[in-house]
């Protein structure tokens, strides 16, 4: 795999992980935030996860099961 694609795949993985952590934080009840605010934060987390998957798929130059699974997710 080329260095450029590897770096792009790493960035996609980090964006995905950040989105997952935001989802986890938004799923935790908070006395300081309303339910609507938590839902909006949760949506941001889902969007970051989708962006991370898209970046990973874009970085994969060959067709294999991994790239197909990321494209579906």
GUDOGU-119703 format. One record per atom (N, C-alpha, C): x, y negated, z negated; residue in one letter. Coordinates in steps of 0.2 Angstrom, whole numbers, plus 5000, padded with zeros to 4 digits. Each point is the difference from the previous one (the first is absolute). Layout:
! GUDOGU-119703
XYZa...
END
This chain:
! GUDOGU-119703
500450065000x499649945000x500449945000x499849955004x500449945000x500049964994x500549964998x500049964994x499549955000x499849975005x499449955001x499450034998x499950065002x499350044999x500050024993x500650024997x500150024993x499849954995x500349945002x499849944996x499349985000x499750005006x499349995000x499650054997x500250065000x499650054996x500149994992x500649984998x500049994993x499649944998x500049955004x499649944999x499250024999x499850045005x499350035000x499950044993x500550034998x499950044994x499949964994x500449945000x500049964994x499349965000x499849985006x499349965000x499550054998x500050065002x499550054998x500050014992x500650014998x500150014992x499749944996x500249945003x499749944997x499350005000x499750015005x499250015001x499850054995x500350064999x499750054996x500149974992x500549964999x500049984993x499549944999x499949965005x499549954999x499350044999x499850055004x499450044999x500050024993x500550034997x500050034993x499949944995x500349955001x499949944995x499249985001x499849995006x499349985001x499550054997x500250065000x499550054997x500050014993x500449964996x500150004993x499549944998x499650024995x499549944997x500449954997x499849945001x500449944997x499549954997x500149984994x499649954997x500049935003x500649995004x500149935003x499749995007x499950065003x499749995007x499350035001x499649975004x499350035001x500150065005x499450035000x500050065005x500149985007x499749945002x500149985007x500749995001x500449974995x500749985002x500450075000x499850054996x500450065000x499950035007x499350005003x499950035006x500449965006x500149944999x500349965005x500850025000x500250014994x500750024999x500150075003x499550044999x500150075002x500050005008x499649965003x499949995007x500749985003x500449964997x500649985002x500550064999x499950044995x500550065000x499850055005x499450015002x499850045006x500349975006x500049945001x500249975006x500850015001x500349994994x500850015000x500150075002x499650054997x500250075002x499950015007x499449975003x499950015007x500649975004x500249944998x500649975004x500650044999x500150034994x500650044999x500050075005x499450035000x499950055005x500249985007x499749955002x500149975007x500749995002x500349974995x500849985001x500350075001x499950054996x500350065000x499950045007x499450005002x499850035007x500449965005x500049935000x500449975005x500750015000x500350024994x500750015000x500250075003x499550055000x500250075003x499950005007x500650015003x500050005007x499850075004x500050054996x499950075003x499350024997x499750045004x499350034998x500150064996x499850014994x500050064996x499550004995x499950054996x499550004995x500049944995x500649984998x500049944996x499749945003x500249985006x499749945003x499350015001x499850065002x499250015001x499749994994x500250034994x499749994994x500049934997x500549965001x500049934998x499549965005x499950025006x499649965004x499350014998x499850074998x499350014998x499949974993x500550004996x499849974993x499949925001x
END
